[in-house]
Amino acid sequence: MTRVLFVEGKDEAALRSFALGIALPWRLLARPEQGLFLLEVTHPSQETERAAAALTSVRAWTFEVVGEHPGG
């Protein structure tokens, strides 16, 4: 089962710094009009999940992929 971690915050530099320390596939998404950033990490380890939860001024969730379209 694929797991995906999402970390939401307003500090792009902090999220980018956290992401650069992760040796997993990740994407950093932006919503400029709200000053909001969302880090998406695929296949996070429990250590990565705990580290994300410990960051200040962010919200973090981990989801399991239960459906996926096979096309690209």
BAPA-338877 format. One record per residue (C-alpha): x, y, z. Coordinates in nm, 3 decimals. Layout:
BEGIN
{atom {X Y Z}};
...
This chain:
BEGIN
{atom {0.000 0.000 0.000}};
{atom {0.134 0.343 -0.094}};
{atom {0.144 0.607 0.179}};
{atom {0.166 0.980 0.115}};
{atom {0.260 1.246 0.371}};
{atom {0.129 1.601 0.332}};
{atom {0.282 1.888 0.531}};
{atom {0.106 2.226 0.504}};
{atom {0.257 2.555 0.613}};
{atom {0.330 2.916 0.524}};
{atom {0.710 2.906 0.551}};
{atom {0.838 2.791 0.212}};
{atom {1.203 2.794 0.322}};
{atom {1.132 2.571 0.624}};
{atom {0.935 2.319 0.418}};
{atom {1.200 2.319 0.144}};
{atom {1.476 2.268 0.402}};
{atom {1.285 1.978 0.557}};
{atom {1.225 1.825 0.212}};
{atom {1.590 1.850 0.109}};
{atom {1.678 1.630 0.405}};
{atom {1.445 1.353 0.285}};
{atom {1.581 1.083 0.055}};
{atom {1.234 1.005 -0.084}};
{atom {1.028 1.137 -0.377}};
{atom {0.865 1.469 -0.283}};
{atom {0.695 1.772 -0.439}};
{atom {0.648 2.122 -0.297}};
{atom {0.326 2.287 -0.409}};
{atom {0.237 2.656 -0.374}};
{atom {-0.081 2.859 -0.351}};
{atom {0.070 3.210 -0.384}};
{atom {-0.254 3.402 -0.333}};
{atom {-0.282 3.249 0.016}};
{atom {0.090 3.229 0.095}};
{atom {0.038 2.856 0.151}};
{atom {0.273 2.567 0.070}};
{atom {0.210 2.193 0.069}};
{atom {0.487 1.937 0.080}};
{atom {0.394 1.594 -0.057}};
{atom {0.621 1.299 0.031}};
{atom {0.565 0.955 -0.119}};
{atom {0.641 0.643 0.087}};
{atom {0.738 0.829 0.408}};
{atom {0.905 0.636 0.685}};
{atom {0.764 0.655 1.038}};
{atom {1.069 0.865 1.126}};
{atom {0.983 1.114 0.849}};
{atom {0.621 1.126 0.966}};
{atom {0.730 1.196 1.326}};
{atom {0.976 1.463 1.213}};
{atom {0.706 1.636 1.008}};
{atom {0.464 1.629 1.301}};
{atom {0.730 1.791 1.521}};
{atom {0.779 2.090 1.289}};
{atom {0.640 2.417 1.421}};
{atom {0.362 2.609 1.249}};
{atom {0.263 2.326 1.014}};
{atom {-0.012 2.067 0.984}};
{atom {0.086 1.716 0.876}};
{atom {-0.125 1.422 0.759}};
{atom {-0.043 1.080 0.619}};
{atom {-0.283 0.907 0.384}};
{atom {-0.294 0.563 0.228}};
{atom {-0.368 0.555 -0.144}};
{atom {-0.686 0.350 -0.188}};
{atom {-0.754 0.429 -0.554}};
{atom {-0.554 0.550 -0.849}};
{atom {-0.610 0.607 -1.222}};
{atom {-0.361 0.397 -1.421}};
{atom {-0.311 0.660 -1.694}};
{atom {-0.064 0.944 -1.684}};
